[in-house]
Amino acid sequence: MDWVRNSMMAVGLCGTLGLAACGGGGGGGGDSGGNEEPQSVSLTGVAVKGPLAQADVAVYQLDVTAADLKGSLITSGNTADTSFINNLTILSSLAGQKLLVEFTTSDSTTDINTGTTPLITTLSTVIDADTIIAGGSVYASPLTTLAIKLARLQADSLAPYSGNNDGTITTAEYSSALDLAVQQVLSTFGFGWQTDADLLNTPPLVTSDSSTDEELRQVLLCRQAIEGVAVVVNDIATSLLAGEVTAEQVFDAIAEDLTDGVIDGNSSTGAIALFSSVTSADLQAVVEEDVSDKLIPGTSTTVGDVENLLVAETDTTLVLQSTTSLSEGTVSSTPTTASAVSDVDSDGIADTDDAFPQDSTEWLDSDGDGVGDNSDAFPNDASETTDTDGDGLGDNSDPYPNSSDGDGDGVNDPLDNCPTIANADQADTDSDGTGDACETLAEAVWDDTNWDQSSWQ
């Protein structure tokens, strides 16, 4: 049964049995002691390169310590002929957990646009169970797959990532890494999609939720990037590497290559064997080729005409949402080229050389205090960052950080030999740099600065 009909039946069932029976509720009628039975929640979504019909679907608890990120298997099923997940549920008791959802091809799996075996056989994504419980859907693609692989490779590493390099990946490290990995994937293979786009939660095809032109535009940009990277990976495999490797092998190598922020045949740990026969320049030339007029593998549609593909496939997906804005050109996009160098904040500084890769206003931190030079009042002094009163004395050492002359004696704090007690005459009898007003009489006359032990033998 197709996804649309399933949705309509679910609506009718909820109307008959009540909201709680369909995984909803939340507001009333629950046991205040927290003993409510977990509810079954429908898992909806799709994997796209293009949309996969009759693909296997498996949902795992996310295990960031596992190389494949797979923890315990929660449930499994498949996608329907429409490409949407077919009759799969999870329990609401998974709230608060992160899940890995993996789509894999079988002998009966087809790309609904080509009718053939998909170019990439395994597509994955990471999603919060809370998102599913709240009604969100799962969207896996080559881009989400690339991001979660890159995050796993980089989660424990230092700048521009925020790991501590201790050999162990924590959930917090992976979550932070996934955020940056998504942006690095979009920076390199976004083909014009902004790096702050919600890659993990944007539908890569028209759904019943694509009701506004802006929502359709995000769908278009997402799909354009997916088809663009598919063309690049296929060209590397078939042309640059002469068909001696598969597109999927190239795709895995690209994830490794991105660990140093530059696609050049080298990873953060050394040369990549798959690319050993080609030069960095040749590899980057294919990565940065213009894909606008290139055919999406297996179709007669170019990457520049993804709009037409999105409209045509609704005949198979059975999504009834209007696609007029796409077909008439109200919503359209021309892909830019990919980039071999990741620059998330587009400040012209590669992420690997940028102390603040997600902040376009900063890129240097000369004193290593965590505050960028452009906003650090003392860029070469790690103990100071601000000078509120503008007197040249950092707030941390200024006794009156909000006043340039805290004691009101007419001498600004940085020049005042006794900034906490008014002493306009700046008297310093023993010439030790501290005004008499801030010393006892004995200290003002004799102290370590002018005491000569030999004079008192």
Protein Blocks (a to p, Z undefined) as FASTA:
>chain_A
ZZklmmmmmmmmmmmnojklnopajjnopafkopaccdddddeddddddddehiacdddd
ddfkbmnlpacdfbdcdddfkopaehiaddfklgoiacdddddddfkbccfklopacfbl
bdcddddfklmmnopacdddfklmmmmmmmmmmmmpccfbfcehnopacfklmmmmmmmm
mmmmmmmmnnopafkbcfklgcfbdcfklmbfklmmmmmmmmmmmmmmmmmmmmmmmmmn
nopacfklmmmmmmmmmmnopaehiafkbccfklmmpcfklmmmmmmpcfklpccehiab
dfklmmmmmmmmmmmnopabdcklmmnomagcddddddfbdcfkonopafklmmblmbck
bcbdfkonopafklmmblmbckbcbdfkonopafklmmblmbcblnonopafklmcblkb
ccfkopafkonopafklpcfklmmpcfklmcfklmZZ
